[in-house]
Amino acid sequence: MSTVPPSSVGTPRPRLPWPRSPQLHHLCETLLSEPADDRSADAWARELGWSGRTLLRRFESEVGLSLRAWRHRLRVFLAVARAGTLSGAAAQLNLGLATVSRRIERLEGDIGRPLFLRQQTGCRLTGDGAALRERADLENQRKRLARDVEQARRFANERLLGELLPVFDSLDAGLAAAAG
C-alpha cells in the first residue's frame, strides 16, 4: 500500500491510504480534487477498462479499505474542514452527527494522527489536517487549471481554424484558376 506523499520536508505528514497502480492513483486524485464526483464504481471501471468487481477488488487490495469507505472518509473530512463543525458537516452531508464523528475517528485511525482539535466552538484543523486539506485544494486547483488550459486550447484551435479557412478557400480558387 502506497500513501499520499508528505507535503513538506521535516515532520512527517498524515498519509491517506493510497493505491500503487496508475489507474487507481488517477481515480483517487480525481476524488481528492472533486469529492462530489458521484460516478459509480461501474462507471469508473468502464473508464479504466476493468469490470466493476475488478476495480473494487484491486482498490481494497491496494488501499486496505473499500472504495466506498475511502470515499466517505475523504468526503466527511473535507466537509468538516470546510464547515468547521461536526454538526455543520453532518447537515451538509445529510448524515447524523455520530456518523460524521465515527468517520473522522476512523480516518484519524487510518492515518495514525489527529486531524482536528475538537473544541466547544467547533473543530479546528491540526497541522496534519491542514496538510491533508491543502493536498485536496492543490489537486482541485490543478484539475481546474487543466480544464482551463484545455478550453483555451480548443478556443485557440477554433479561432485559428476560422482564420485559416478563408486562406485555404483563396488558395483553392487560385489553384482552380491556374488549372483552368
C-alpha positions, 0 to 999 in steps of 0.5 A, a space after each residue: 500500500 502506497 500513501 499520499 506523499 508528505 507535503 513538506 520536508 521535516 515532520 512527517 505528514 498524515 498519509 491517506 491510504 493510497 493505491 500503487 497502480 496508475 489507474 487507481 492513483 488517477 481515480 483517487 486524485 480525481 476524488 481528492 480534487 472533486 469529492 462530489 464526483 458521484 460516478 459509480 464504481 461501474 462507471 469508473 471501471 468502464 473508464 479504466 477498462 476493468 469490470 466493476 468487481 475488478 476495480 473494487 477488488 484491486 482498490 481494497 487490495 491496494 488501499 486496505 479499505 473499500 472504495 466506498 469507505 475511502 470515499 466517505 472518509 475523504 468526503 466527511 473530512 473535507 466537509 468538516 474542514 470546510 464547515 468547521 463543525 461536526 454538526 455543520 458537516 453532518 447537515 451538509 452531508 445529510 448524515 447524523 452527527 455520530 456518523 460524521 464523528 465515527 468517520 473522522 475517528 476512523 480516518 484519524 485511525 487510518 492515518 495514525 494522527 489527529 486531524 482536528 482539535 475538537 473544541 466547544 466552538 467547533 473543530 479546528 484543523 491540526 497541522 496534519 489536517 491542514 496538510 491533508 486539506 491543502 493536498 485536496 485544494 492543490 489537486 482541485 486547483 490543478 484539475 481546474 487549471 487543466 480544464 482551463 488550459 484545455 478550453 483555451 486550447 480548443 478556443 485557440 484551435 477554433 479561432 485559428 481554424 476560422 482564420 485559416 479557412 478563408 486562406 485555404 478557400 483563396 488558395 483553392 480558387 487560385 489553384 482552380 484558376 491556374 488549372 483552368 
